[in-house]
Amino acid sequence: MHVRLVCLLILLSGLRLPLSRSEADDPPRKSRSIQSPLLRGLKETIEQSEVIEESGAADSLLDQLEEADSLFMSIKAENALAMRMANRQPRIGAAKQSPNVLLITVDRMGWQDAACYGQKTIRTPHLDRLAAEGLRLTRYYAGSGDHQAGQWSLLTGLSTARPPRTRSPRFQLHDEDHSIARVMWDSGYVTAWFGLWSAPGLPTAHGFENWSGFTSPEEALREFPESIQINSATIRILDNQNGKKAVSSERLMASELRSWFDENRREQRQFFAKVSLTAFPESSDAKLERTVEAYRQRIERTDWMVGAVLNALEASGLRNRTIVIFAAESGPDSSWNTAIQELNSLGDLTVSPHGLSEGNVRVPCLVRWPGKIAPGQASQAVACCWDILPTLCDITMAQRKPRQMDGVTLTKLFTSGTVPKRDLLYWESGTSRIGQAAMRNGWKAVRRPGEKTVSLYQIASDPGEAHNVADRHPEELNALIIRR
């Protein structure tokens, strides 16, 4: 038996009862959180025992029980990590030649916000360079019009239909969710998260060995941030304190990435890095004026950050050994409609408050893979965010894959232009009032939240979803209706 587990059992067996107590001296009992089911049962026994209560031993016993629980959970975590390390895939043979993976995402971006997609007003030289050096997908879909749900879908390789509607919060990473990072780590890759982390806990609880970034959207949006989180420590940036502006976010991001890239290059370790850029975080948007200029600046800042990331990679000498994927996690929020229309951020597409329109979910996606993807390619093949995980499993020769993945691999699309066979795409929006959309072979069915009727659109000829043709094509509509 594990030595520390023996110590735990000794600790439990040695619980002692005080001889007496004075009720008048009792402090208010503090609440305790016990994670182990076994010890949780002991906690309930102690709290419900009249004998223990009368003896005055309850608080002392509960304190020891809380300490035992902490020790037990630590042992459990160490044992689980040891088992995972023992089963981790070694990078040998052909697998050792698999590329590094750099996945860059932005929370929200319009399908036509970059010049390489047709934008005329917003300057995006770094995204344009990435497109010129690789592949531009023109029918790539996010997992949702809601950023949080879109990020969850990208990280898990699952559509937004998967989480039970009773789960709360529904689209947040839970312990049982298989993230891209966990899969890549099991495949022998070093993993890291850079940028904003807006979910509870930390990225290190979901397969990311290291992380550098922010837990506050306001700090992530600052041009000169005052602090940064590095793993479990908060580091103050002294040169930016008290209104000083010495270290820009671009410089900070480049420095962190360059250091991490260099370390992995020296140790010859393959890496998976997720860079999460912030343009339109919901928690801060309500405080800001939604002007055309504000929208333009946010997209251009995203482009600058992409440039900083790519420059750090190239400075480390790892450009030709790394596949780079850039994608938005959701489309623009409808509250920015005036700016979107004036800047022509969506072309013929539209966004809707229900989050199911083409403009809500069709977003930019660029892929650069030196030696595998010829420069200057474009594809109209349908692809989506839940294709990323099966694609990376394929590219990195992962042996341990999640049992459930809703996407298809895009490897042959990247390397030879072969369009993958796929069934329909499906989205859900909302929590209490669920909206649904399904698309296949150019037909898209939409049921808005709270409505029973379903609309049908021919996306190729009607990308703006202006003409409901459900009455004229009942057979196509019935083939798309999802009954859940």
N, C-alpha and C positions, 0 to 999 in steps of 0.2 A: 504494500500500500504506500502511496505517496507520503513522504515524511511530513509534509505540511498538513496533509489531511489527518494524519495521526495526531498531530499537535492540536488540530481543531477538535477532534473527538475528546482529547484530554481536557481541553478548555471547557467543553460542554459538560463533561462529567464532573468538573470541579466547581460548578456553580454553587455558591454559598448563600445561606439565608441569614440576614441580620436577625438578632434575637428579639428586638422590639422596636417600636416606633412611636413617635408622638404625632398624632394627626394634625395638631395645630402647627407643627413645623413643616408639614408637607408642602413642597413647592408645586406649582402647576405641572402636570405631567406633559413632557414634550412628545410630539408625534414622532414616530419612527417608521422608516421605510425598510422592510425586510424583503429581499428579492428571492431568496431560496424558498421553494414551497414547503420543504420540511421544517425549516426554521420559522417560517410564517405560521405554521401550525403550532409550534411551541410558543410563539408570541401570543397567539390567541388563548392558549391554555393558561399562560401566566396571567394575562389580563382578566380572564374569567374566573380564576381561582380565588375563592374567599379566604382560604387559609394563607395564601401568599400575600394577599392584600392586607390582611390583619397583621401579618408579621412585619410589614413594612419593607419586604424584600423586592417588591415588583420593579421599582426603578433600577435597582442594582442589577437584577437579573436581566432586565430588558437592555441595559447598557452593555452587559457582557454578550447578550445575544446579538446585538447590533454589531459589536466587534467581531463576533464569530461569523456573522453573515458576510461582512466585508472580506474577511480572510477566505471564506469558502468561495465567494464569487471570484476573487482574485485567482485562487487555485483553479477554478473551473475555466477561467479565461486563458490561463497559462497552458492548461492541458489541451484546450481546444486549439490554441495556436500551435502547440507542439504536434498535434495530429495533422493539422493543415500543412505544417512545414514538412512533415514526413511524406505527405502525399502530393507535395508541390511538384509540378512538372519541370524536369531539368531541361535547360536549353542546350541540346546537343544535336549533332548531325545537321540535317536540313533545317530543323527548327531554330538553330543558332543563327541562321542567315535571315530570319524574319526581321522586318524593319522595326525601328522604333515607331511609336505612334504618338502624334501630337494632335489632340482634339481641342479645337478652339470654338467656343460658343458665345453667342450674345443673347441676352434674355429676349429681346424683341427687335425685329427688323423687317421692313417691308420688302416684298419680292423684288421691287425695282428701285431699291434705295442705293445700290452700288452702280457706278458707271458701267461696269461690265455687264449689267443687266438692263441698261438703257437709261439710267439716270443722267439728267442733263445739268442739274444745279448743284448737287452735293458732290464734293470732291472725295474720291476713295482710291487714291493711287496704290495703296498696298494691297487691297482686295483685288484691284484690277491686275496687278502684277501676279498675284496668286492664280487668278483665272487664266492669264496668259501662259503661265508655266504648267498648267494642268487641265483639269476637267471642270466645266461649269454645268451643273444640273439645273434644268429649267422647269422641271416638274417634281421638285422635292418638297415633301410635306412634313411639317412639324406634328407632334403628337396631339397638340391641342392649341386653341387660341388663347388659353390661359397659360401663363408662363410656368407656374409651379407644376401643373399637370404635364406640360410639354417637356420640362426637364426630367420629371419622373419617367416618362415614356422613353426618352432618349437613354437614360442611365440603365433602365431595366430591360430594354428590348421588347417591351410589351405595349399593346395598345391601351388606350384609356378605358376600354371595356373590362379589363382584367381585375382591378381592385374591387372588392365587394362594395356595394353602395352604402352598406352599413358601417364601413370602416371610416374612422375619423381620426385625424384628417386623412381624406381618401388618397390624395396624391402626394404623399410624403414618404420618403424612404423609411421602411421599417426593417427590423432585423431579418425578417424572412425574405426580403427582396434581394435578388441576385443583381448586384450592380456590375457595370462594365469593369470597374476597378477590381472587384473581387474575382471576376473571371480572368482578367489579365494577370492578377497576382498569382492565382492558382496556376497560370500558364508559365510562370517563371519570370514575369516582368516586374521591374521596380515601378511603383505607382505613386503619383503625386497629384494634388489639386492646387491650383493657383487661382486667386481671385475671390469673388464674393461667395460665401457659403451662407445661405439664408434659411436653411432647415435647422431643426433642433439638433443638439449634439454637435459633433465635429465630423469632418470627412474621414478622419482616422477610424471611425466606427463603421465605415462602409467600404473598406478595402483600400483606402488611400494610405500608404505608409507615411507619407509626409504631406504637409500642406502649408502654404503661405498665402495670406490674404486677409479678408475682412469678414466680420459677422454683421456689420452695420452697412446698409445700403448708402447712407449718407457719407460714410467714410470711403466707401468704394467709389463714389462719384466725385470725390474731391480731387482737384488737380494736384494738390500738395497735401497728402494725407499726414495726419499727426501720429498715427501708430499703425502697426501691422501685426497680425497674429502669425506666429511661426510655431507650428505644432501646438503645444499646450501653453506657450508663453506669449504674452503681449509685449511687443517691443515698441517703445516710444521712439519716434524719429526726431531727435533733438534739433536737427537743422530746420524743422518745420514747426517748432513750438512758438507760441506767442506771436502768431501772425507772420512768422518768417516763411519764405518760399524758396527753399534751396533744392529740395529733392522732389522732382515731379513723379507722378504715378507711373508714367511711361518708363522713366529711369529706374524706379524702384522695381517694377515688374521685370525689366530687362536684367537687372542685377541678380534678382532671385533666380530667374530662369537660367541665366548664364552659369551661375555657380552650380546649380543642380545638374545642368547638362554636362558641364566639365567633369563633375564628380563621377557621373555614370560613364562618361567616355574613358576616364582614367582606369576605372575598375572594370571596363568592358562589359557593362550590364545593359541589357535592353530595357527600355523604359516605356511606360504609358503615362503621358501627362495630359491632364484635363485643365484647360485654361478657361475660366468662367468670367466673361466680360459683362459689365453692367451698363445699360443705356437707359432703360425705362423701369426701374424697380417700383412696384406698386405702392410700397409703404411711403415713398417720398413724393410720388407724382401729384398727390392732392395739394401739396404745398407750392407747386410750381406752375407758372403760367404756360399754357400750351400754345406757344407761338411757333410760327414757321421757322424763325431763327433758332429757337431752342431745340426744335426737332433736328434741324440741319446740324447744329453743333454736336448733338449727341451721336449722330451717325458718323460724323467726321472724327470725333474722339474715339469711337470704336475702331475706325480705320487706323488711327494713329497707334492704338494699342496693339492691333494686329501686326503693324509694322515693327513695333518693339519686340514682340514675341518672335517673329520671323528673323529679325536681325540677331537676336540672342542665339537662336538655333544656328544660324550661319556662322556667327563668330566662334561657336564651339566646334565647327568643322563637321557637324552631323547632318547637314542638309541632305546629302545624297543617300543617307541611310535611314531617312525618316519619312513616313507618310504623314502628310498634314491634311486634316479635314476641318474646314470651317463651315459652321451652320448656325442659323438662328433657331432658338428653342420655341419661338412662337412668333406670330405676325403682330403688327401694331395694334394697340388698343383703340377701340372706336372713339374714345374721348379725344384722340388726336386727329379726327377726321378733317378738320379745316387745313391743317398743315399737310396731311397726307395728300389731299386733293390738289393743293397749290403746288406741291413739289412733285406731283405725279409719282408717288412712291409705290403705287400698285398697278399702274397701267390700267387695263380694263377690269381688274379685280376690285372687289369691295370688301369692307369689313363690317361686321354686325355685332351688336352687344351680346348676342347669344354665342359668339365665338366659333360658328360652324361654317361661315362663308369662306370662299377661296382665299380672300385676302387675309383672313385670320390664320390660316394653316399652310398656305403655299409660301415658302420662304427661300432665301438664297442658300445654296450649298456648293462649296468649291473643294476640290480634291487635288492635291499635288503628290505624286509618287514618282520620283526620279527613276528613270530606267524602265518603268512599267506603264506610265501614262504619258502619251505624247503631248507636247505643249499645244495649247490653243484648242483643246477639244470642247465640244458642247454636246449634250444629250437631252432629248425630250422624253426619255424613258421615265416612267413613274417610279419614284423612290420615296422612302419615308424614314423618319428617325429611328423606328424600330428595326430597320435594316442594318444599322450601324453595328450593333452587337454581333449578329451572325456573320457579318462581313469581317469584323476583326477576329472572330474565332477562326475563320477560314484563313485569313492572311497570316495570322500568328501561329497557325497549326495547333490551336488549343485542343487538348485531349479531354478536358473536363468542361463540358458545356452545360448551361442551364437546361432543365427538362422542357421548359416552356420558353419559346421565342416566337414572336408573331411575324417577324420579318423574314426576308430572304437575303442570301449573300449577294453583294454587288460586285464581287471580285472580277468576274468576267466582263461586266459592264465597264469597269474601270480600265481593264487591260486590253479588251478587244472590241468593246462596244456591243457585246451580246446582251440583249434585253432579257432579264430574268422572267420566268413564268411566275405569276402570282395570282392570288385570289383577291377579294375585295379589300379595300382599306376601310377602317371603321373608327369613328370618333364619338366620344360622349362629352357633354359639357354640363356644368351645374352640379349641384349636390342634392337638394330636396326636389327640385324640378329639373328633370333630366332632359337634355336635348340630344338628338342623335343624328349622325350623318354617315352614309356609306357610299362608296364609289367603286365602280368597276367598268372597264372598257369604255371610259368616257362618259358614263352615266353616273349622276350623283343624286341620291335621295337625301332629303333633309326634313327632319321633324323637330321643330323648334320647341324649346322648353315650355311645358304647360299646354301644348297643343296636341290634338289627336290626328289631325290631317298631316299627310306627308307630301312634300313637293318633290318634283323631279326636274332635273336640268341636264342638258347636253353641254358639258363643259367645253368641249372643243370649239363649238360655235357660239356658246353663250357663257364665257368665263365670268361675266359679271352676275350670273344667276338672276337675270331679269325676267326670264320667260319660263313659267311653270308649265311643263308639258305632261303632267301626270295623267290627265284625262285622255290624252292621245296615245300614250304608251303604257297601258296598264300592265302588260307582261314584263316590261323592263322594271317597272316600279315594284311589282311583286317579287322579282328576283333579288331586289336590294333590301327589302324591308327586313329589319332585324327585330325580332320580338323578344324583349327581355323585361 
